[in-house]
Amino acid sequence: MKFILVSHGDFAKSMLGSAQMIVGEQNEVQAFGLYPKDDIGELKSKIRTAIEGMGGEDMICFTDLFSGSPFNAVVSLMGEYPIRHITGMNLPMILEAFMMRMNENNTREDVCDKLISQAPETFIDVNKYLEQTLEEIEE
């Protein structure tokens, strides 16, 4: 299973670096950023080259923001390549994807389904969490 991360600026590259710091070096993953002076056509070309370089199969693309330019670049390639695309990526999502692909029995559909089902759990209102924890301790 291969992954491509695409974002505005350095977000995707930094996320990949942070994830690798936690789970170790990862193969068959590339990260791309779109910068203010970049052309979306160039970004699309880089993503296409990466997809083809990784064989074009069993691919999941992650983007940072629904309907943003990186998102649109990936969407424009979805008709050409059999890729899965998840937007709204965050570090817990990427870490889980890396861990899930270690199990050869997991398909990319399994990975995508689990990531989407777990997405709400990656957001925690820490103030409410701490209040609840304090209440439980006091009981």
Summary of the structure (lengths in Angstrom):
residues: 139
radius of gyration: 16.8
end to end distance: 47.3
largest distance: 59.2
contacts: 406
relative contact order: 0.17
helix: 53%
strand: 17%
